[in-house]
Amino acid sequence: MKKTVIYILAIAGSLCLPACKKFLNIQPIDKLTGNNFYKSEDDVIANVYDMSRKLFEKVNETHYIGATGEYRSGEVLHEAQADLGTAREFVEVLGRNDLLTLLDGSRPWSFYNFYKVTDWTGYYQVIQSANILISKLDEGIPGLTDVKVKQYKAEAAFIRSLSYYFMVHLYGDVPYYISAFQSKPLPRENMVSVFNKCIADLSIYKDYLPWTYSDPALRGVRATRGSIIALMMNMNMWNAGFDKANATKYFDETADLGRELVNSNAYRLLPISEWATVIKGRSEESLFEFYRSVNYGDQNLNVAPVSDMFLHYPYKRPEYTHRISFAYYRGEYMQKLYPGTADKRATAWFNEDIYADNGKFMMLKFAQNSFSTGEEDNNPDNTFMIFRYAGEILLCAEALAELGRDDESIALLNKVRDRAEASRYTGGGGQELKDFIFLERSRELMGEGHHYFDLVRTHRILSSTWSYNVLTLDKFNRGAWTWPISSNALNNNPFMTLNAYWVNGGN
């Protein structure tokens, strides 16, 4: 009865709050608001998990990682002979950057719910919750030590900045606020400024979190110092691509953060033979992930994982609808990544038809925890990886190469190559090294949602050497790399604008 009264009061409190978020079309998450909720550490922990859950909902509501980070540069083609073949043609629509056709609700792939990518409401709900939690922690919560208060504020700051990270990648400029109860409508702010504010905010909280947790069940699931460092590194490298005048500063900061991460010895690259442990989740290689497991009753949208597109029987069932994969990476592209030199990933992460230009292709990278029995149409039981140690080692190597510190860069690059049981890099420095690191990130992080954003931030999306879907400089500058923003963003905000490139017809 006491808990029931508390929740009723919490909901009532949320309804009594001023309607200060209408300009962002936000409704407060009821159990995270109201003065009667934050009474103990358990309440705070529940809030932290609920923010992570809410952010994962944005990833889980559509084929998010593939649609936003993998397919828009044209390397992936659909297999017309696969089950519901015409519904999988969306990968090529993305590969042509024809997002307006993608979002046409009459298309056969409408069940993928791609229109939800255009709606930023969920991100701002998470940001609002984080802002309120930090405010409540500042007011004081019974039973929390100063150390605990700092730790939970750091976790809230991380999830808030991670939300901005996702939004900048999708929409470019976005409204930025960190006030618990923002009352005035805000315009969109330059994305470089948004990231600089996030970096400054995270630098305050970075050392408040442990490098890791003694409880292995929390590894990669709860934010750590490594999580914050990874986020800061990625934000710095994004800004280096769009704020050229200050690029050296961003490279320096990324290199320093990367060395701090490596020197912590808190994380390690697992042997490639233990890859199933990495992709299952909560490994020593994970910096942050959305951990999912059927053992906990997690309900993933079946079309959400990247593995859904690149696996067939016996990794996907039933056999009669999964005899071939729904899509495949172009053989020409795969030859560019794996030209025949020694590299264990070529055999551990793909089937023997690695260069197949058809549905015989399989990416086994996400097939390590597949269901061995039953005929349900389920994807392998894997985590949704956001930041991984190998990716940040390569990001640090990239920053060092940009700074002309080639020997240090190559040493880090070869850490990842060694784990892959691949031939070591023995080439020169300068542009040759930078290009190789880019390809190494494309190899190592394939299917994890970074590829397209790497093309954008390095401006390689402007070159046919690197992309099948080349953007002209004019289209790039007009935001052709972004996503459309839902018109709901205009509600009650006279300062709001949508992405002009898409409003003007996507051309």
Secondary structure, DSSP 8 states (H G I E B T S, - for coil): -HHHHHHHHHHHHHHHS--TTGGGT----GGG-STTT-SSHHHHHHHHHHHHHHHHHHHHTTTHHHHHHTSTTS-EEE-TTSTTGGGGGHHHHHHTT-HHHHT-TTSTTGGG-GGGGG--HHHHHHHHHHHHHHHHHHH--TT--HHHHHHHHHHHHHHHHHHHHHHHHHHSSB-----TT--S----B-HHHHHHHHHHHHHHHGGGS-SS-SSGGGTTTS--HHHHHHHHHHHHHHHHHH-GGGHHHHHHHHHHHHHHHHHTT------GGGHHHHHHS--TTEEEEE---GGGT----TT-STHHHH--TTSSS-GGG-SS-SEEE-HHHHHHH--SSS-THHHHSB-S-TT-SSTT--BGGG-TT---S----------EEEEEHHHHHHHHHHHHHHTT-HHHHHHHHHHHHHHTT-------SHHHHHHHHHHHHHHHTTTSS-HHHHHHHTTGGG-TTT-SS---HHHHHTTTTS----GGGGTT-TT----HHHHTT--
